[in-house]
Amino acid sequence: MKKVYLVFLFMLLGINTARADFNDGVVAYLMGDYEKAYNTMVSLAKTDEKDGLAQYYLGMMYLKGQGVAQDYEEAGEWFRKSSENRLPQAQYKLANLYTEGKGVPKDYEFAFLWYSTGAAHNHALSKKAVENAKARLSGSELKEAQKLLTEFIEKYGPQPEEPAKTTQLPDEKVQ
């Protein structure tokens, strides 16, 4: 029985250590120590492929060229991973890349899908962007996108058992 408690204690310490590392990475990012932020976030993102927040920060660093060479394609990859882990802020950023054709092909259908998925999370910027993205689609494109939308929201939208992910992250200013 004592061994079970020890294993449980070590598991809790491991979780707390990962969150402490993440917090250190966020502080480094906010303080402009992008090398430390990058090293922390890339370690977390590679250790836990479900860490959408670390992936988001990596996407932001590549998007802005903070501590790394600016690389829209690499930003798109990190935002995609984070988006697939249901982070609406990343879904918004990925949709922006599709709208602008930066690092990914210009594709208004995918922009509409990702904005709509972010909006399903009740993400304010995504909700505002959906109608603009929708207006850029032809009738047939909109029909095709709407066929995929249910699948996107089921895969990448909010889950009933999950708390809402409405944390305001860097570069997330609602106007």
FENJOZI-V400242 format. One record per run of one state. SS is the DSSP state (helix for helix, strand for strand, loop for the rest). FROM is the first residue (numbers start at 1). TO is the last residue. Records with the same first field share a line. If there is no record, write none. Layout:
# FENJOZI-V400242
SS: FROM-TO  FROM-TO
This chain:
# FENJOZI-V400242
loop: 1-1  31-33  48-51  65-71  85-87  101-107  121-123  136-138  157-175
helix: 2-30  34-47  52-64  72-84  88-100  108-120  124-135  139-156
